[in-house]
Amino acid sequence: MNALLAGTALLLICSAFAAPTEECTRGFIDTYPASENEDLVEDMERDLEFHVDDSDEMTTFAAKHDGKHEVFVKVDKKGNGENLFFKYELRGAVDGPFEKIDEQEFTKYEQCELRKTIYEPVEDSN
């Protein structure tokens, strides 16, 4: 009984200090052959040292969550090796570095609420 009370108290303390999670939204999910995005393929090969064939399939989407705006990417090796999952943060003129993630994290953000556009509108200076 004491263990149950201690566990409940610990749970209440932890939840009181936990940071609130913001709403998670994402843009459309796009799937295409790797040959259609040569710039991204070159970046992956340079930064992640991961070889991508033209026949590999890429799935991408952008998501906003916890104050971040990130692009999630899956490279499907079509049975020729291990799939790659990674993300990078959109930071204006220079995007953040690539970060390898697991399939579970990719799937988590793939489930975010769909918004037709998640990009902030650009205000006209006129």
For each residue, the residues with C-beta under 8 A, 3 or more apart:
1: 4 5
2: 5 6
3: 6 7
4: 1 7 8
5: 1 2 8 9
6: 2 3 9 10
7: 3 4 10 11
8: 4 5 11 12
9: 5 6 12 13
10: 6 7 13 14
11: 7 8 14 15
12: 8 9 15 16
13: 9 10 16 17
14: 10 11 17 18
15: 11 12 18
16: 12 13
17: 13 14
18: 14 15
19:
20:
21: 24 65 66
22: 65 66 67
23: 65 113
24: 21 63 64 65 66 109 112 113
25: 63 64 65 112 113 114 115 118
26: 29 61 62 63 64 109 110 112 113 114 115 118
27: 61 62 63 114 115 116 117 118 119
28: 61 114 116
29: 26 59 60 61 110
30: 59 60 61
31: 57 58 59 60
32: 36 37 57 58
33: 36 54 55 56 57 58
34: 37 41 52 53 54 55 56 57 58 75
35: 38 54 55
36: 32 33 58
37: 32 34 40 41 58
38: 35 41 42
39: 42 43
40: 37 43 44 58 73
41: 34 37 38 44 45 52
42: 38 39 45 46
43: 39 40 46 47 98
44: 40 41 47 48 50 52 73 75 84 86 98
45: 41 42 48 49 50 51 52
46: 42 43 49
47: 43 44 97 98
48: 44 45 84 86 98 100
49: 45 46
50: 44 45 75 84
51: 45
52: 34 41 44 45 56 58 75
53: 34 56 77 80
54: 33 34 35
55: 33 34 35 78
56: 33 34 52 53 75 76 77 78 80
57: 31 32 33 34 75 76 78
58: 31 32 33 34 36 37 40 52 73 74 75 76
59: 29 30 31 73 74 76
60: 29 30 31 71 72 73 74
61: 26 27 28 29 30 71 72 109 110
62: 26 27 69 70 71 72 90 118 119
63: 24 25 26 27 69 70 71 72 109 112 118
64: 24 25 26 68 69 70 118
65: 21 22 23 24 25 68 70 109 112
66: 21 22 24
67: 22
68: 64 65 89
69: 62 63 64 89 90 118
70: 62 63 64 65 87 88 89 90 96 109
71: 60 61 62 63 87 88 90 95
72: 60 61 62 63 85 86 87 101 106 109 110
73: 40 44 58 59 60 84 85 86 87 88
74: 58 59 60 83 84 85 103 106
75: 34 44 50 52 56 57 58 83 84 85
76: 56 57 58 59 83
77: 53 56 80 81 82 83 84
78: 55 56 57
79:
80: 53 56 77
81: 77
82: 77
83: 74 75 76 77 103
84: 44 48 50 73 74 75 77 100
85: 72 73 74 75 100 101 102 103 105 106
86: 44 48 72 73 98 99 100 101
87: 70 71 72 73 98 99 101 105 106
88: 70 71 73 95 96 97 98 99
89: 68 69 70 95 96
90: 62 69 70 71 95 96
91: 94 95 96
92:
93:
94: 91
95: 71 88 89 90 91
96: 70 88 89 90 91 99
97: 47 88
98: 43 44 47 48 86 87 88
99: 86 87 88 96
100: 48 84 85 86
101: 72 85 86 87 105 106
102: 85 105 106
103: 74 83 85 106 107
104: 107 108
105: 85 87 101 102 108 109
106: 72 74 85 87 101 102 103 109 110
107: 103 104 110 111
108: 104 105 111
109: 24 26 61 63 65 70 72 105 106 112
110: 26 29 61 72 106 107
111: 107 108
112: 24 25 26 63 65 109
113: 23 24 25 26
114: 25 26 27 28
115: 25 26 27 118
116: 27 28
117: 27
118: 25 26 27 62 63 64 69 115
119: 27 62
120:
121:
122:
123:
124:
125:
126:
